[in-house]
Amino acid sequence: MKTTNKLLVSCEEAKHICDKNQYGEASLLEIIKLNIRLMYCKVTRAYSKRNTKLTKTIKKSEVQTISSSQKEEMKRRLQEELSK
């Protein structure tokens, strides 16, 4: 009879939980599973570290986007220029 430990997750599942945790969507049980995996898996630790670094970088960036009306105006102008 095969027994499975419900607290041990695969590397792929740990990466998925890591992504969910990054956006605050992971449950307490998932966070516990992730932390257990992080204790013994170098690959998952490296993934988590890169993920955290990426999140911090994106939050620090001051990316500005254009409004939808500006975007539509740009599309309209481009279509006009292409139709000439």
HELIX and SHEET records of a PDB file:
HELIX    1   1 CYS A   11  GLN A   22  1                                  12    
HELIX    2   2 LEU A   28  TYR A   40  1                                  13    
HELIX    3   3 LYS A   42  LYS A   60  1                                  19    
HELIX    4   4 SER A   68  SER A   83  1                                  16    
END                                                                             
